[in-house]
Amino acid sequence: MDKRIFIIVIIAILFISISIYNYKAFIKKPTFDNIVSQNNCDIKIEERIVRGNSLSGLIESGQTVEILFGFYDCNEIKREDRVVYNYAGDSEPIIKIVKGIPDDKFQLKKSGADCWNILINGGILGNSQNMPYCFSEHGYRMLSLYEKDYNGIIPQDVYLILGNLAEGSLDSARFGLIGKNDILGKAIR
């Protein structure tokens, strides 16, 4: 009888130990380290917390987004995609919106004392609230270089990316048009 109780106690201790170990392993296992295969392409999915307000109105500071690293290795970059960009001036990538894609016609047009609008295919470019982007002289000078160099047409594998603030943010108005190679992935909520 004592032997059976001893065995039951040992089994109970083992069961509890295994349960605690599995519980701890589950807690420690990161939920963001998933890899999904799509079209013969491995896409690494990570959750990140957004810092900053350049996408205010779409994604707020403090919200969590999923980043699909490697998504564009097998998928086309589309207008209005939220992309993760490897900005050289920051240790963390930044999230922006694709506003201009290859073969788009783009030009800059002065609309006020210190306001330059971007026209894409003849229409004034606006944010998610349909407010026209209004860039300062600095933004104009940066983007006008590309307008002249590319004869007003965005070349292959080059993109115009902007935040959601009409007055601009750390985006193409500051660092220019970007190459596809610097786009790390797609951000989704």
C-alpha positions, 0 to 999 in steps of 0.5 A: 500500500505504501508503495502504491502511494509512493508511486502515485506521488512520484507520478504526480510530481512528474506530471506537475513538473512536466506541466510547469516546464511546458508552461514556461516554455510556452511563455518564453516561446516568441509569438513573432518568430514565425516563418511562412512560405508563400510562392517559394518564398520564406516570409518572416513575421514579427510583431513590432510596436510603432514608435512615432506619429508619422502614420497618425490616422492610420497607425498610432504610436504604441500600436502593434503591427505585424511585419512580413519581412521578405514579403516583396521578394515574391510579391509586387509592391503596390501603391498604398502598401505600408512598407518597412524601410531600412533608413540609414539614419536610424537603427530601427526600420521605419514604416511609410506608405508607398505613394509613387510606383515605377512608371508614375509621372510625378511633378512638384507644383507650388501652391503657397508661400512655403508649400509645394504639392506633389502631383502623381499622374496629374493629380495632387497627392494626398494623405488618408484624409485626402489632405494634400501633402504640402512640403517646404522648400527643403522637401521641394529641393530634395524631390526636384532633383529626382523630378529633373534626373528622371524626367518626371517619371519614376523608374523601375524598382524606385518608389516614393514613400511618405508618412500620413502627415500632410506637412511631411515627416521623415520620408521621401521629402527628406531622403528622396525616392528609394530603391526596392532593395531598401524595402525590408517588408510589408507592415500590416495591422 
